[in-house]
Amino acid sequence: MSETIQPAASRRNFIKAAGAGTAAAAFGAVSLTARAASDIKFDAEYDVVVCGGGGGGLPAALFSRWLGNRVVILEKAGSVGGTAAKAAFWYWVPNNEPMRRAGIADPKADYMRYVARLSRPEQYDATQPKLGLSDWEYEMCEAIYDSASPAAELLSSKGALPYRHEAAVPDYWAELPEDKAPRGRVLFPKDGLPSMSDGGRVAIRTMSAAARRDGIDIRTGCRVQKVLVDESGAVIGVESLTEEGTLYRVRAKKAVIFATGGFTHDPELRKNFLHGAVYGGCAAPTNEGDFVRISSALDVQLRNMNYSWMAPISLDKAIAKDGSLSGIFTPTGDSMLYVNKYGKRVVNEKLAYNEVCATFSEWDGAKGEYPNLTLISIWDQQAQDHCGSDDYGSLIVPKGSNDRHVVRGNTLAELASAIRERMAKYQSALGGATLSDDFTRNLDATIKRFNGFAKTGVDQDFHRGERIVEKLFNGPVSKKADQKNETMYPLAAKGPYYAALIVAGNLDTKGGPKTNSHGQVLDTRGAPIKGLYGVGNCVASASARAYWAGGGTLGPIIAFAYRAAQSANGGQP
Ligand SMILES: Cc1cc2nc3c(=O)[nH]c(=O)nc-3n(C[C@H](O)[C@H](O)[C@H](O)COP(=O)(O)OP(=O)(O)OC[C@H]3O[C@@H](n4cnc5c(N)ncnc54)[C@H](O)[C@@H]3O)c2cc1C
């Protein structure tokens, strides 16, 4: 059955449809009586229907296919890849095969202490059998340890995602006493560039080539909007809306696996679930929380909706919906610092991206404001000349690159006036926030203090450059003979100076329906909803507030894709 419901829609309108009010009407679940279920004419039938063809969907489809199933991927965008296509595609795989081969020990008990310490620091207790985690969190974290490596090895051996290992790459808290295997857990797509900037493109290319080679059907421009449920409550298929405006219904004999990403691009969900002001992010624009809306008709338990994989982003680019928007993974520049609207430094600029973001949402209860709602990165000509990079969200870009997010001034006073003007342009997005009257005076004092620290090499306020991960993301620098700390250098006494506005953003969100460790979506009694699975950012991640390491999203996602495919096939990993 292929039923026309609206005139052919442009891709843009098709994508936007859910963000607007149409979403509530279009999304959900259809419960069918036994008779209706047998009467319904599906357009196609597969063993496994995978919704979303990104970082979770492609591996889930591949694992299902390699178990002998007939598999289709229904993808909303015009091509597969999702957010994963933009990613560096590091994937964090504890106790991975190259580590074992190299004799790097990574016992499960140590790994569990590391992840528990960071996911639920307020409850962490190393003396407790489950370390302070809930049963669910403990089981989910164990599953990552048990399955990430077998999953990565299988993808590699089938030629879908051959990997490269760099034993020196650290976790983000490599110096914590709980981290007994601080280096070596990250894998990279083998054919990616050494800069790793094209990892996602490579991984999506190799995985989708393997999908086509091995007979997985891929239908793009197909937005899943409903699950079809039989009388017993089992999910038996999905209804999707094609770009041409027709309905396409697919029966799933064994399982429907959702991998439709998070809700970064649904401002309503963002505003109501995330903490503080988050200005969108760099997830695929098609990630609009569709599974939250679809599953809300199914008696599911939403978990960890308040957390996301965060990264600072350029305010200019976020507001312009600039396709080149990326998280500021690499806060380039040594003669560079961040200040708030009072001209005060409030954070170690080189902290890992997810961690810097906690600063934006600090609330001043006395003044009734977010003093750090937007931070301002400031740098001098030296940093401009030597630290420019087009990689991963760097605000300091080389000459000739798109630099519309940058403002300039020959003096600090001129710079302040240019920043003030830029903030005025965005006053409705910033709640009217502007620079304080004493901004320039404070900035001058802040730079003098920073310069003093840079000369001695010791940042007494924020300890910049003291942790291993800060050097990993430092970006290009020209090493100066008198430089004591590679992440810091005094800003010049004379201009020109440069600045850019930064706000909190997401790579994507990490809340959604709760699943068990086999990817089965659970109902409010904790029982699996038969036939319904979820992997990736469309379901709840047990990592809660943690971003354990580079690859901390994709490594676990691949593990759960592996486990979901096994379970859907009637087995257990
Ligand atoms: C710049 C950048 C760099 C990153 N680097 C890394 C990294 O190095 N390592 C790491 O671990 N993580 C990284 N991430 C995060 C990582 O990319 C995501 O966590 C990961 O891609 C999530 O996989 P997913 O399958 O949940 O979502 P996605 O990869 O976003 O895939 C979701 C797919 O579902 C589709 N979809 C949405 N709704 C529907 C619907 N209703 N019907 C059908 N299809 C639908 C979307 O179009 C999309 O293709 C990075 C992210 C960004 C933005």
The ligand as a Gaussian input file, in Angstrom:
#p B3LYP/6-31G(d) Opt

LIG

0 1
 C       31.853000      17.350000      14.625000
 C       31.589000      16.084000      15.399000
 C       32.636000      15.236000      15.708000
 C       32.392000      14.073000      16.458000
 N       33.434000      13.220000      16.685000
 C       33.196000      12.082000      17.385000
 C       34.248000      11.144000      17.599000
 O       35.367000      11.295000      17.104000
 N       33.974000      10.046000      18.360000
 C       32.733000       9.834000      18.912000
 O       32.562000       8.835000      19.624000
 N       31.704000      10.663000      18.656000
 C       31.903000      11.771000      17.902000
 N       30.870000      12.606000      17.628000
 C       29.497000      12.203000      18.061000
 C       28.954000      11.093000      17.138000
 O       29.025000      11.511000      15.798000
 C       27.508000      10.742000      17.501000
 O       27.422000      10.478000      18.876000
 C       27.044000       9.509000      16.711000
 O       27.077000       9.788000      15.331000
 C       25.652000       9.107000      17.134000
 O       25.180000       8.053000      16.320000
 P       23.594000       7.891000      16.128000
 O       23.369000       6.732000      15.248000
 O       22.935000       7.902000      17.457000
 O       23.170000       9.257000      15.411000
 P       23.564000       9.787000      13.972000
 O       24.927000       9.361000      13.596000
 O       23.289000      11.236000      13.987000
 O       22.531000       9.058000      13.010000
 C       21.144000       9.268000      13.164000
 C       20.494000       9.106000      11.791000
 O       19.094000       8.943000      11.947000
 C       18.440000       9.677000      10.924000
 N       17.062000       9.955000      11.368000
 C       16.639000      10.862000      12.275000
 N       15.302000      10.769000      12.424000
 C       14.863000       9.784000      11.590000
 C       13.587000       9.213000      11.289000
 N       12.458000       9.638000      11.873000
 N       13.527000       8.226000      10.360000
 C       14.643000       7.775000       9.729000
 N       15.877000       8.280000       9.972000
 C       15.989000       9.263000      10.906000
 C       19.287000      10.907000      10.763000
 O       19.059000      11.528000       9.519000
 C       20.703000      10.321000      10.896000
 O       21.207000       9.905000       9.647000
 C       31.080000      13.770000      16.897000
 C       30.030000      14.629000      16.566000
 C       30.281000      15.777000      15.817000
 C       29.120000      16.658000      15.475000

